[in-house]
Amino acid sequence: MVNTPRPKSALLSLLYPVMLRIFFFTMIWLSLSKGEFYGGLPFAVPAILIACWLGMNLRGPEAKDIHLGVLLLHLPFFFYKSTMSGLDVMRRALHPQLPIDPVLVEFYFSLPKGNPRVFLADIITLLPGTISVDMDEEKIIVHALDPHMARQSDLRRLERKVAGLYRIDNCSWSQGL
């Protein structure tokens, strides 16, 4: 008898994202309640279940999920960039000459519409001295404290990391360069 891989059951494919969200929202609840979970249990359980239901049902049709294993591999990069960003902005703010030359940069997306683009807009803020200020169907506007802080190559590299998180491999990376 040949062993063939069993297909995922419909129940398992439904339960996995639900259990993942319940775990995630429970961890948030525990961190906000300082570990006193049982005292607020009558409020916690409905709040967690409502948050889970909203997370499952209020997603757009082009919603994609982040691959958690890849996210864990990229966390050190994101923490490093966030720390460096804070230190750089602090250095510039405390410098006597205030070395800034603000600029707005247009960056054209290669990512598909939906969550990946929104996540990229959020993550851009981790680059030192940058913040996403506007976004439309084809591009994002990035404010930078210095023209060298929002280089197209850095933004494209960040976009590739976000594509990896969402398991997207068919982007047109040359667009907008």
Phi, psi and omega per residue, in radians:
M1 nan 2.271 -3.102
V2 -1.549 2.319 3.073
N3 -1.408 2.083 3.079
T4 -1.967 2.536 3.134
P5 -1.080 2.366 3.108
R6 -1.368 2.366 3.082
P7 -1.207 2.625 3.086
K8 -1.099 2.397 3.077
S9 -1.346 2.690 3.122
A10 -1.092 -0.633 3.135
L11 -1.130 -0.769 3.138
L12 -1.140 -0.714 3.137
S13 -1.190 -0.387 3.053
L14 -1.494 -0.709 -3.076
L15 -1.224 -0.628 -3.084
Y16 -0.996 -0.938 3.131
P17 -1.139 -0.559 3.116
V18 -1.163 -0.831 -3.127
M19 -1.142 -0.639 3.100
L20 -1.096 -0.759 3.131
R21 -1.205 -0.689 3.094
I22 -1.069 -0.763 3.100
F23 -1.068 -0.837 -3.118
F24 -1.037 -0.869 -3.109
F25 -1.220 -0.528 3.056
T26 -1.158 -0.705 3.100
M27 -1.118 -0.697 3.077
I28 -1.098 -0.784 3.131
W29 -1.040 -0.803 -3.138
L30 -1.077 -0.691 -3.137
S31 -1.220 -0.619 3.129
L32 -1.331 -0.518 -3.114
S33 -1.637 0.137 3.119
K34 0.994 0.642 3.069
G35 1.427 -0.019 3.140
E36 -1.575 1.152 -3.043
F37 -1.207 -0.772 -2.990
Y38 -1.217 -0.526 3.118
G39 -1.101 -0.618 -3.125
G40 -1.828 0.343 -3.074
L41 -0.962 -0.742 3.135
P42 -1.069 -0.476 3.095
F43 -1.599 -0.609 -3.050
A44 -1.131 -0.827 -3.056
V45 -1.065 -0.882 3.105
P46 -1.105 -0.665 -3.135
A47 -1.111 -0.746 3.132
I48 -1.154 -0.750 -3.136
L49 -1.166 -0.674 3.099
I50 -1.156 -0.761 3.113
A51 -1.072 -0.700 3.113
C52 -1.119 -0.819 -3.140
W53 -1.076 -0.781 3.126
L54 -1.075 -0.747 3.135
G55 -1.096 -0.537 -3.132
M56 -1.463 -0.503 -2.967
N57 -1.893 -0.216 -3.103
L58 -1.841 0.479 3.113
R59 -1.600 2.559 3.106
G60 -1.258 2.926 -3.108
P61 -1.149 -0.433 -3.138
E62 -1.718 0.315 -3.111
A63 -1.125 2.416 3.089
K64 -2.221 2.647 3.117
D65 -1.693 2.545 3.058
I66 -1.343 2.404 3.071
H67 -1.367 1.975 -3.001
L68 -1.122 -0.637 3.119
G69 -1.081 -0.734 3.128
V70 -1.209 -0.647 3.104
L71 -1.037 -0.770 3.128
L72 -1.060 -0.634 3.107
L73 -1.200 -0.498 -3.108
H74 -1.617 -0.189 -3.115
L75 -0.967 -0.756 3.106
P76 -1.010 -0.702 3.096
F77 -1.056 -0.826 -3.105
F78 -1.151 -0.712 3.101
F79 -1.137 -0.728 3.126
Y80 -1.068 -0.863 -3.130
K81 -1.085 -0.684 3.126
S82 -1.130 -0.761 3.127
T83 -1.128 -0.816 3.141
M84 -1.092 -0.635 3.112
S85 -1.079 -0.833 3.128
G86 -1.085 -0.757 3.138
L87 -1.142 -0.702 -3.135
D88 -1.156 -0.770 3.128
V89 -1.128 -0.692 3.097
M90 -1.092 -0.779 3.132
R91 -1.043 -0.793 -3.135
R92 -1.142 -0.708 -3.119
A93 -1.178 -0.569 -3.106
L94 -1.587 -0.175 -3.137
H95 -1.206 2.386 -3.102
P96 -1.024 -0.618 -3.127
Q97 -1.554 -0.041 -3.124
L98 0.832 1.235 -3.027
P99 -1.280 1.379 3.075
I100 -2.268 2.613 3.069
D101 -2.488 1.331 -2.992
P102 -0.988 2.509 -3.129
V103 -2.602 2.636 2.993
L104 -1.867 2.293 -3.088
V105 -2.092 2.345 3.036
E106 -1.637 2.294 3.105
F107 -2.216 2.130 -3.113
Y108 -1.550 2.274 -3.087
F109 -1.201 2.538 2.865
S110 -1.954 -0.294 3.132
L111 -1.233 2.661 3.052
P112 -1.225 2.809 3.137
K113 -1.083 2.742 3.054
G114 1.863 -2.591 -3.046
N115 -0.940 -0.726 -3.131
P116 -1.026 -0.698 3.119
R117 -1.191 -0.718 3.124
V118 -1.134 -0.732 3.123
F119 -1.107 -0.712 3.088
L120 -1.056 -0.765 3.125
A121 -1.047 -0.680 3.109
D122 -1.212 -0.717 -3.070
I123 -1.264 -0.502 3.138
I124 -0.963 -0.532 3.135
T125 -1.091 -0.349 3.103
L126 -1.283 -0.390 3.092
L127 -1.176 2.452 -3.085
P128 -0.977 2.222 3.038
G129 1.203 0.398 -3.120
T130 -2.184 2.703 3.023
I131 -2.689 2.482 3.084
S132 -1.361 2.225 -3.094
V133 -1.989 -0.374 3.133
D134 -2.785 2.687 -3.118
M135 -2.616 2.397 3.017
D136 -2.257 -2.829 -3.051
E137 -1.093 -0.516 -3.016
E138 -2.109 -0.274 -3.066
K139 -2.592 2.931 3.052
I140 -2.195 2.495 3.080
I141 -1.770 2.203 -3.099
V142 -2.017 2.232 3.026
H143 -1.614 2.308 3.128
A144 -2.263 2.561 3.106
L145 -1.250 -0.296 -3.100
D146 -2.663 2.499 -3.127
P147 -1.020 -0.457 -3.125
H148 -1.370 -0.179 -3.064
M149 -1.475 -0.350 -3.116
A150 -2.180 0.964 3.115
R151 -1.229 2.539 3.130
Q152 -0.987 -0.679 -3.106
S153 -1.147 -0.671 3.099
D154 -1.180 -0.715 3.124
L155 -1.166 -0.678 3.127
R156 -1.164 -0.693 3.107
R157 -1.096 -0.718 3.095
L158 -1.134 -0.688 3.111
E159 -1.094 -0.668 3.100
R160 -1.134 -0.663 3.095
K161 -1.110 -0.748 3.109
V162 -1.120 -0.698 3.096
A163 -1.047 -0.684 3.101
G164 -1.123 -0.661 3.120
L165 -1.093 -0.599 -3.129
Y166 -1.680 0.117 -3.124
R167 0.977 0.804 3.120
I168 -1.834 2.194 -3.125
D169 -2.262 0.160 -3.094
N170 -2.049 0.650 3.117
C171 -1.467 2.695 3.062
S172 -1.628 1.560 -3.011
W173 -1.188 -0.263 -3.121
S174 -1.469 -0.235 -3.112
Q175 -1.099 2.333 3.039
G176 1.434 0.041 3.124
L177 -1.530 nan nan
